[in-house]
Amino acid sequence: MKWLKRLTISVILLLTLFLVALYFMAPGMILYPRKVNWDKKPADFNLPAEDITLVSFDSTVLKGIWVRHDTAHQRPVIVLLHGVGNCKERWLPTAQWLWQQGYSLVMMDSRAHGQSGGTCCSYGYYEKKDVSRLLDYLLARDSTLRIGVWGHSLGGAIALQSMAYDKRIQFGIVESTFTHFRNIVYDYQSRLFKVSSRTFADNAIERAARQGGFEPDSIVPCQAAEQIQCPVFMAHGTEDERIKFEYGRVNFDHLATPNKEFYPVQGAHHNDLSRYGGTEYAAAILRFLKRQNGVKSE
């Protein structure tokens, strides 16, 4: 039975090494999402675009794309906010569709994503200030602009926190986002490792927060929703495997604005709302946007 004893000892050692490595890696897994870039450009979608560079409140350099329509004075500009580990170019197909409907768009790489600078992702804690800085930039260029936000996943959480933080935002579209930073870390731990330890996750969160210089328990999109008075269209896939469908409902129920709409996309997962929602989902978004134009929906 010596071989069994050696095997048991080896397994215990490997498991111990894995847990030690995971302990040290965990804060970085939260703070430093993998930076990706998509090699598509606005010209590939026949979009007239201007590259923009902003310096945010803490000297972080942010990169964006402004696709301006000649109806900019008639219809609002929509700021498109991507999800974790993604980049601004992933919005290009949506931007093409919106531009064809007469809307101007701004796509930004969130801090620590894409081509933007920044040492880490803070899940809305600092990003809401980056969005506010973007509004400063856009309104300095044209003070007559009306501006809304459209965020998916992490971008949706940033959108909710931004609407609460900066009342110049006149409307929001929020897709598939979480209610509380701590809870989504718990959920991702369970999904990635098939086991859950809140003690381990809380330790990783606290160490990540110290490194990133943010307060984790202030990143609560559902509480931000309680401060939002502008119109909001909120959608969530009923089969979302990354961010629970019920979180979308909680965020919606917490919205203070009476001008709100919840759209459950039947059968959709986290990243395929448009595919499952089809033309009906697209039409619902356009009806919401038309109301922001002051155009009565048909």
KEKE-3310 file (N, C-alpha, C; in steps of 0.2 Angstrom, whole numbers, plus 5000, padded with zeros to 4 digits):
npx = (5004:5011:5012:4999:4999:5009:5003:4992:4999:5005:4994:4989:4999:4999:4987:4988:4998:4991:4980:4988:4994:4982:4977:4986:4985:4971:4967:4972:4965:4953:4956:4963:4958:4959:4966:4959:4958:4950:4952:4944:4938:4930:4929:4927:4914:4908:4907:4908:4921:4929:4944:4946:4954:4955:4959:4957:4951:4961:4972:4972:4973:4961:4954:4944:4930:4922:4907:4899:4883:4874:4862:4864:4860:4847:4844:4849:4866:4873:4882:4892:4895:4906:4908:4916:4933:4932:4931:4930:4928:4920:4907:4905:4896:4883:4884:4884:4871:4863:4868:4863:4850:4850:4857:4871:4886:4897:4910:4919:4935:4935:4944:4959:4956:4956:4963:4964:4972:4976:4977:4970:4954:4939:4926:4916:4918:4928:4926:4913:4916:4925:4916:4909:4919:4920:4908:4910:4919:4912:4902:4909:4913:4901:4888:4875:4872:4862:4864:4865:4867:4872:4874:4882:4883:4897:4898:4884:4883:4892:4885:4873:4878:4884:4873:4867:4877:4880:4870:4868:4866:4854:4846:4845:4851:4851:4859:4859:4866:4874:4870:4877:4894:4901:4893:4893:4906:4906:4898:4905:4916:4910:4906:4918:4926:4918:4916:4912:4918:4914:4922:4935:4933:4929:4941:4950:4943:4944:4958:4961:4953:4961:4973:4968:4963:4949:4932:4924:4911:4904:4901:4887:4876:4862:4858:4863:4853:4842:4844:4841:4833:4830:4824:4824:4828:4828:4836:4837:4844:4834:4840:4853:4869:4879:4877:4864:4847:4838:4844:4844:4830:4830:4838:4830:4818:4823:4825:4822:4815:4800:4798:4802:4807:4806:4813:4812:4823:4818:4825:4838:4856:4871:4877:4870:4858:4853:4852:4843:4833:4830:4821:4810:4816:4825:4816:4809:4820:4822:4809:4810:4821:4816:4807:4815:4819:4809:4800:4785:4781:4777)
npy = (4994:5006:5013:5019:5027:5036:5042:5048:5058:5065:5071:5079:5088:5094:5099:5108:5117:5122:5129:5139:5146:5150:5159:5169:5174:5177:5191:5198:5192:5198:5212:5214:5212:5202:5210:5214:5216:5220:5218:5225:5240:5257:5260:5248:5246:5256:5268:5285:5291:5298:5297:5299:5305:5305:5313:5307:5311:5306:5306:5295:5289:5288:5280:5282:5281:5292:5292:5302:5308:5317:5322:5325:5336:5334:5321:5311:5308:5292:5284:5270:5257:5244:5226:5217:5213:5216:5227:5243:5242:5230:5235:5239:5233:5236:5249:5253:5249:5258:5270:5270:5272:5285:5290:5297:5290:5286:5276:5269:5263:5256:5260:5251:5242:5237:5249:5259:5267:5265:5256:5246:5238:5244:5242:5251:5260:5270:5271:5277:5291:5292:5292:5303:5313:5311:5316:5329:5332:5330:5339:5351:5352:5353:5361:5359:5346:5331:5317:5300:5284:5267:5252:5236:5221:5222:5235:5239:5240:5250:5260:5262:5266:5278:5286:5288:5296:5307:5319:5324:5314:5308:5297:5279:5263:5247:5232:5216:5215:5216:5216:5219:5221:5212:5201:5197:5193:5182:5174:5172:5165:5153:5148:5147:5138:5129:5127:5135:5148:5160:5166:5165:5172:5184:5188:5189:5200:5210:5212:5215:5227:5235:5236:5241:5253:5256:5256:5242:5239:5250:5248:5246:5243:5241:5250:5262:5263:5268:5281:5286:5296:5298:5291:5274:5259:5242:5226:5208:5192:5177:5165:5168:5163:5169:5181:5182:5181:5186:5196:5206:5209:5214:5225:5233:5234:5243:5255:5272:5280:5283:5281:5268:5253:5235:5222:5206:5194:5181:5165:5169:5170:5176:5185:5186:5193:5201:5191:5181:5190:5196:5204:5210:5213:5223:5232:5236:5243:5254:5260:5265:5273:5283:5289:5296:5305:5313:5309:5302:5286:5273)
npz = (5000:4999:4988:4987:4998:4995:4983:4989:4997:4987:4980:4991:4992:4980:4979:4990:4985:4974:4980:4988:4977:4971:4981:4981:4968:4967:4970:4959:4948:4950:4949:4936:4922:4907:4894:4878:4861:4846:4829:4820:4812:4812:4799:4793:4794:4787:4794:4799:4808:4823:4831:4849:4863:4880:4896:4912:4928:4937:4930:4921:4905:4893:4879:4864:4852:4842:4833:4823:4819:4806:4811:4824:4832:4833:4838:4852:4858:4860:4873:4873:4883:4886:4892:4905:4902:4888:4873:4865:4852:4850:4850:4837:4827:4833:4834:4820:4816:4825:4820:4807:4810:4813:4825:4835:4841:4855:4858:4871:4878:4893:4908:4911:4900:4883:4873:4882:4897:4914:4930:4935:4935:4942:4943:4942:4952:4950:4936:4934:4936:4925:4915:4917:4915:4901:4897:4901:4891:4878:4879:4880:4868:4861:4867:4866:4865:4869:4880:4882:4890:4886:4892:4894:4904:4914:4909:4910:4924:4926:4919:4927:4939:4934:4930:4942:4948:4939:4934:4921:4912:4902:4899:4900:4894:4900:4900:4906:4920:4936:4954:4965:4969:4978:4978:4964:4963:4972:4964:4952:4957:4961:4949:4941:4949:4954:4967:4982:4993:5004:5013:5008:4996:5001:5007:4996:4989:4998:4998:4985:4984:4992:4985:4973:4978:4980:4987:4991:4995:4991:4978:4972:4961:4962:4972:4967:4958:4965:4965:4953:4941:4928:4912:4909:4901:4903:4901:4901:4899:4900:4902:4907:4911:4917:4924:4935:4930:4939:4945:4936:4938:4951:4951:4942:4950:4960:4953:4954:4945:4938:4924:4917:4909:4908:4900:4897:4889:4881:4883:4881:4884:4891:4882:4871:4868:4857:4847:4852:4855:4843:4830:4837:4850:4845:4840:4852:4858:4849:4850:4863:4862:4853:4861:4868:4859:4858:4849:4846:4848:4837)
capx = (5000:5015:5010:4993:5001:5013:4998:4988:5003:5006:4988:4988:5004:4997:4981:4990:5001:4986:4977:4992:4994:4976:4977:4990:4982:4964:4966:4974:4960:4948:4958:4966:4954:4963:4965:4958:4957:4947:4955:4939:4938:4924:4928:4924:4906:4906:4905:4912:4923:4934:4947:4946:4958:4953:4963:4952:4952:4967:4977:4971:4972:4956:4953:4937:4928:4915:4904:4894:4878:4872:4856:4867:4856:4840:4844:4854:4872:4873:4888:4892:4900:4907:4908:4923:4938:4931:4934:4925:4927:4915:4901:4904:4890:4878:4885:4882:4864:4861:4870:4858:4844:4851:4860:4878:4888:4903:4912:4925:4938:4935:4951:4962:4953:4957:4968:4965:4977:4973:4981:4965:4946:4936:4919:4911:4920:4931:4923:4908:4920:4927:4910:4907:4924:4918:4902:4913:4923:4907:4898:4913:4913:4895:4884:4868:4871:4859:4868:4862:4872:4870:4880:4881:4886:4900:4895:4878:4884:4894:4879:4868:4882:4885:4867:4866:4883:4880:4863:4867:4864:4847:4843:4850:4849:4856:4858:4863:4871:4874:4867:4882:4900:4903:4889:4895:4913:4904:4895:4910:4920:4907:4905:4924:4929:4913:4915:4911:4920:4914:4928:4941:4931:4930:4948:4952:4940:4948:4965:4960:4951:4967:4978:4965:4961:4942:4928:4920:4904:4900:4899:4881:4872:4855:4857:4863:4847:4837:4845:4840:4826:4829:4821:4829:4826:4833:4835:4841:4842:4831:4845:4860:4873:4885:4874:4857:4841:4834:4848:4841:4824:4831:4840:4824:4813:4826:4825:4817:4811:4793:4799:4806:4804:4810:4812:4816:4824:4817:4830:4845:4861:4873:4880:4866:4852:4851:4851:4837:4827:4828:4818:4806:4820:4827:4810:4808:4825:4821:4804:4813:4825:4812:4804:4820:4820:4803:4796:4780:4782:4771)
capy = (5000:5012:5018:5023:5033:5041:5045:5053:5063:5069:5074:5084:5093:5098:5104:5114:5122:5126:5134:5144:5150:5154:5164:5175:5176:5179:5199:5200:5190:5203:5218:5214:5208:5201:5215:5211:5221:5217:5221:5229:5247:5259:5260:5241:5246:5262:5273:5291:5291:5302:5295:5304:5304:5309:5312:5307:5315:5304:5306:5290:5291:5284:5280:5281:5283:5296:5292:5308:5308:5324:5323:5326:5341:5332:5315:5311:5304:5287:5282:5263:5254:5237:5222:5216:5210:5218:5233:5247:5239:5225:5238:5242:5231:5239:5256:5253:5249:5264:5276:5270:5275:5292:5292:5298:5286:5286:5270:5270:5258:5257:5259:5244:5238:5239:5254:5264:5266:5263:5251:5241:5238:5245:5240:5257:5265:5275:5272:5282:5297:5293:5293:5310:5316:5310:5321:5336:5333:5330:5345:5356:5352:5355:5361:5357:5338:5327:5311:5294:5278:5260:5247:5229:5218:5227:5242:5241:5242:5257:5265:5263:5271:5284:5289:5291:5301:5313:5320:5326:5309:5309:5291:5274:5256:5243:5225:5210:5217:5213:5221:5220:5219:5207:5195:5194:5189:5175:5170:5170:5160:5146:5146:5145:5133:5124:5127:5142:5150:5167:5168:5165:5177:5191:5190:5191:5206:5215:5213:5218:5234:5239:5237:5246:5260:5257:5253:5237:5239:5256:5246:5242:5246:5242:5256:5267:5263:5271:5288:5287:5298:5298:5285:5268:5253:5237:5220:5203:5186:5173:5160:5170:5159:5173:5186:5179:5185:5189:5202:5212:5211:5218:5232:5236:5236:5248:5261:5277:5283:5280:5280:5263:5247:5229:5218:5199:5191:5174:5160:5172:5169:5183:5189:5185:5196:5203:5185:5178:5195:5197:5211:5212:5217:5229:5237:5239:5248:5259:5264:5268:5279:5288:5293:5301:5310:5317:5307:5298:5279:5271)
capz = (5000:4999:4982:4989:5003:4991:4979:4994:4999:4981:4979:4996:4991:4974:4981:4994:4981:4970:4985:4989:4971:4970:4986:4979:4961:4967:4969:4952:4944:4950:4947:4930:4917:4901:4889:4872:4856:4840:4824:4816:4813:4810:4792:4790:4795:4784:4799:4799:4815:4825:4838:4854:4869:4886:4902:4917:4935:4940:4924:4917:4898:4890:4872:4862:4845:4841:4827:4824:4813:4805:4815:4831:4836:4834:4842:4857:4858:4865:4875:4873:4888:4886:4897:4907:4897:4881:4871:4862:4845:4850:4849:4831:4824:4836:4832:4813:4816:4828:4816:4802:4813:4814:4831:4836:4846:4857:4861:4875:4881:4900:4911:4911:4895:4876:4872:4888:4902:4920:4933:4937:4934:4949:4943:4942:4957:4946:4930:4933:4935:4918:4910:4919:4911:4894:4896:4900:4884:4873:4880:4879:4860:4858:4873:4864:4865:4874:4880:4886:4890:4885:4895:4894:4909:4918:4906:4913:4931:4926:4917:4933:4944:4931:4930:4949:4949:4934:4932:4915:4908:4901:4899:4900:4892:4904:4899:4909:4924:4943:4959:4971:4967:4982:4976:4958:4964:4974:4959:4948:4961:4961:4942:4939:4953:4956:4974:4985:5000:5005:5017:5003:4991:5004:5008:4990:4988:5003:4996:4978:4985:4995:4979:4968:4981:4980:4993:4987:4997:4988:4971:4972:4956:4964:4977:4963:4954:4969:4964:4946:4939:4921:4909:4909:4898:4906:4898:4904:4896:4905:4904:4908:4915:4921:4929:4936:4928:4945:4947:4932:4941:4957:4948:4939:4955:4964:4950:4957:4940:4935:4917:4916:4906:4909:4894:4898:4883:4883:4881:4880:4889:4894:4877:4864:4868:4851:4843:4854:4855:4836:4828:4842:4854:4842:4840:4858:4860:4845:4853:4869:4860:4850:4866:4871:4854:4858:4844:4848:4845:4832)
cpx = (5004:5013:5004:4995:5005:5008:4994:4993:5004:5000:4987:4993:5002:4991:4983:4994:4996:4982:4981:4993:4988:4975:4980:4988:4975:4963:4967:4968:4954:4950:4960:4963:4959:4961:4964:4957:4954:4949:4950:4940:4932:4923:4926:4917:4904:4903:4910:4914:4929:4937:4947:4950:4956:4958:4958:4955:4958:4973:4977:4969:4967:4955:4946:4936:4922:4913:4898:4890:4876:4866:4858:4863:4849:4839:4850:4860:4872:4880:4888:4897:4900:4908:4916:4927:4936:4933:4929:4923:4921:4908:4900:4898:4884:4878:4883:4874:4861:4862:4865:4851:4844:4854:4868:4880:4895:4905:4919:4928:4938:4942:4953:4959:4956:4963:4969:4970:4973:4976:4976:4958:4943:4928:4914:4913:4923:4928:4917:4911:4923:4922:4908:4912:4922:4912:4905:4916:4918:4904:4902:4914:4907:4890:4877:4866:4866:4862:4864:4868:4868:4876:4877:4885:4890:4898:4889:4878:4887:4889:4875:4872:4883:4879:4865:4871:4882:4873:4862:4866:4857:4843:4848:4847:4854:4854:4862:4868:4870:4871:4872:4888:4902:4899:4891:4902:4911:4902:4900:4915:4917:4907:4912:4927:4925:4912:4915:4913:4919:4919:4934:4939:4932:4937:4951:4949:4943:4955:4965:4958:4957:4972:4975:4963:4954:4939:4923:4913:4900:4899:4893:4876:4864:4853:4858:4857:4842:4838:4844:4833:4825:4826:4826:4825:4831:4831:4839:4839:4839:4836:4852:4863:4878:4882:4866:4852:4838:4838:4845:4834:4825:4833:4834:4819:4816:4826:4820:4813:4805:4794:4804:4803:4809:4808:4816:4816:4824:4822:4837:4849:4864:4875:4876:4859:4849:4849:4844:4831:4825:4825:4813:4810:4823:4822:4809:4813:4824:4815:4806:4817:4821:4808:4809:4821:4814:4798:4791:4780:4776:4768)
cpy = (5006:5016:5022:5029:5038:5045:5050:5059:5068:5074:5080:5089:5097:5102:5109:5119:5126:5131:5140:5149:5154:5160:5170:5178:5179:5187:5201:5198:5195:5210:5219:5210:5207:5206:5212:5217:5217:5221:5225:5236:5250:5259:5253:5241:5252:5267:5279:5291:5295:5299:5300:5301:5308:5308:5313:5311:5313:5303:5300:5292:5286:5285:5279:5283:5287:5295:5297:5308:5316:5326:5324:5331:5339:5325:5315:5307:5299:5284:5274:5260:5247:5233:5221:5212:5211:5224:5237:5245:5234:5228:5240:5240:5235:5247:5258:5254:5256:5270:5276:5272:5282:5295:5292:5293:5287:5280:5271:5264:5260:5256:5252:5239:5241:5244:5259:5262:5264:5257:5245:5243:5239:5245:5245:5262:5271:5277:5277:5289:5298:5295:5301:5315:5316:5315:5328:5337:5334:5337:5351:5357:5355:5355:5360:5350:5336:5320:5306:5289:5271:5256:5240:5225:5223:5234:5244:5243:5249:5262:5267:5268:5278:5289:5292:5297:5307:5314:5323:5321:5308:5303:5285:5267:5252:5236:5220:5212:5215:5219:5223:5217:5212:5200:5192:5191:5182:5171:5167:5164:5153:5144:5143:5139:5128:5123:5134:5143:5157:5170:5169:5171:5184:5193:5192:5198:5212:5217:5217:5226:5238:5241:5242:5252:5261:5254:5248:5237:5246:5254:5242:5245:5246:5248:5262:5268:5268:5279:5290:5290:5299:5291:5280:5262:5247:5230:5215:5196:5181:5167:5162:5166:5162:5177:5184:5184:5188:5195:5208:5214:5216:5225:5236:5239:5242:5255:5266:5280:5279:5278:5275:5257:5241:5224:5211:5196:5184:5169:5163:5171:5176:5188:5188:5188:5198:5196:5182:5183:5196:5204:5214:5216:5223:5234:5240:5244:5254:5263:5268:5274:5284:5292:5298:5307:5315:5315:5302:5291:5277:5265)
cpz = (5000:4994:4983:4993:4999:4986:4983:4996:4993:4980:4984:4994:4985:4975:4985:4990:4977:4974:4987:4983:4970:4975:4984:4972:4962:4966:4962:4947:4944:4947:4939:4925:4911:4896:4882:4867:4850:4834:4819:4818:4811:4802:4789:4791:4791:4789:4799:4806:4816:4831:4843:4860:4875:4892:4908:4923:4938:4935:4920:4910:4895:4882:4869:4855:4845:4834:4827:4818:4812:4808:4822:4835:4837:4838:4847:4855:4863:4866:4876:4878:4888:4892:4899:4902:4890:4879:4867:4855:4844:4849:4842:4827:4826:4834:4825:4813:4819:4823:4810:4804:4814:4821:4831:4841:4848:4860:4865:4878:4889:4902:4912:4906:4888:4876:4878:4893:4908:4923:4934:4935:4941:4949:4944:4947:4954:4939:4929:4933:4928:4914:4911:4915:4904:4893:4896:4893:4879:4873:4879:4871:4857:4864:4872:4864:4870:4874:4884:4886:4889:4887:4895:4899:4913:4916:4909:4920:4931:4924:4923:4938:4941:4931:4937:4950:4945:4931:4925:4910:4908:4900:4899:4897:4896:4902:4904:4915:4932:4948:4964:4969:4971:4979:4969:4958:4967:4969:4954:4951:4960:4953:4939:4942:4955:4963:4976:4992:5001:5009:5013:4999:4995:5006:5002:4988:4992:5000:4989:4979:4988:4989:4974:4971:4980:4986:4990:4989:4995:4981:4972:4967:4958:4968:4972:4959:4958:4968:4957:4944:4932:4918:4908:4906:4900:4903:4901:4901:4902:4907:4905:4913:4919:4926:4929:4934:4934:4947:4943:4935:4947:4955:4946:4945:4959:4960:4953:4951:4938:4928:4916:4913:4907:4903:4895:4891:4884:4879:4880:4885:4890:4888:4870:4865:4862:4846:4845:4854:4848:4835:4833:4848:4851:4842:4846:4860:4856:4848:4859:4867:4857:4855:4869:4866:4855:4853:4847:4844:4842:4835)
residu = (MET:LYS:TRP:LEU:LYS:ARG:LEU:THR:ILE:SER:VAL:ILE:LEU:LEU:LEU:THR:LEU:PHE:LEU:VAL:ALA:LEU:TYR:PHE:MET:ALA:PRO:GLY:MET:ILE:LEU:TYR:PRO:ARG:LYS:VAL:ASN:TRP:ASP:LYS:LYS:PRO:ALA:ASP:PHE:ASN:LEU:PRO:ALA:GLU:ASP:ILE:THR:LEU:VAL:SER:PHE:ASP:SER:THR:VAL:LEU:LYS:GLY:ILE:TRP:VAL:ARG:HIS:ASP:THR:ALA:HIS:GLN:ARG:PRO:VAL:ILE:VAL:LEU:LEU:HIS:GLY:VAL:GLY:ASN:CYS:LYS:GLU:ARG:TRP:LEU:PRO:THR:ALA:GLN:TRP:LEU:TRP:GLN:GLN:GLY:TYR:SER:LEU:VAL:MET:MET:ASP:SER:ARG:ALA:HIS:GLY:GLN:SER:GLY:GLY:THR:CYS:CYS:SER:TYR:GLY:TYR:TYR:GLU:LYS:LYS:ASP:VAL:SER:ARG:LEU:LEU:ASP:TYR:LEU:LEU:ALA:ARG:ASP:SER:THR:LEU:ARG:ILE:GLY:VAL:TRP:GLY:HIS:SER:LEU:GLY:GLY:ALA:ILE:ALA:LEU:GLN:SER:MET:ALA:TYR:ASP:LYS:ARG:ILE:GLN:PHE:GLY:ILE:VAL:GLU:SER:THR:PHE:THR:HIS:PHE:ARG:ASN:ILE:VAL:TYR:ASP:TYR:GLN:SER:ARG:LEU:PHE:LYS:VAL:SER:SER:ARG:THR:PHE:ALA:ASP:ASN:ALA:ILE:GLU:ARG:ALA:ALA:ARG:GLN:GLY:GLY:PHE:GLU:PRO:ASP:SER:ILE:VAL:PRO:CYS:GLN:ALA:ALA:GLU:GLN:ILE:GLN:CYS:PRO:VAL:PHE:MET:ALA:HIS:GLY:THR:GLU:ASP:GLU:ARG:ILE:LYS:PHE:GLU:TYR:GLY:ARG:VAL:ASN:PHE:ASP:HIS:LEU:ALA:THR:PRO:ASN:LYS:GLU:PHE:TYR:PRO:VAL:GLN:GLY:ALA:HIS:HIS:ASN:ASP:LEU:SER:ARG:TYR:GLY:GLY:THR:GLU:TYR:ALA:ALA:ALA:ILE:LEU:ARG:PHE:LEU:LYS:ARG:GLN:ASN:GLY:VAL:LYS:SER:GLU)
# end
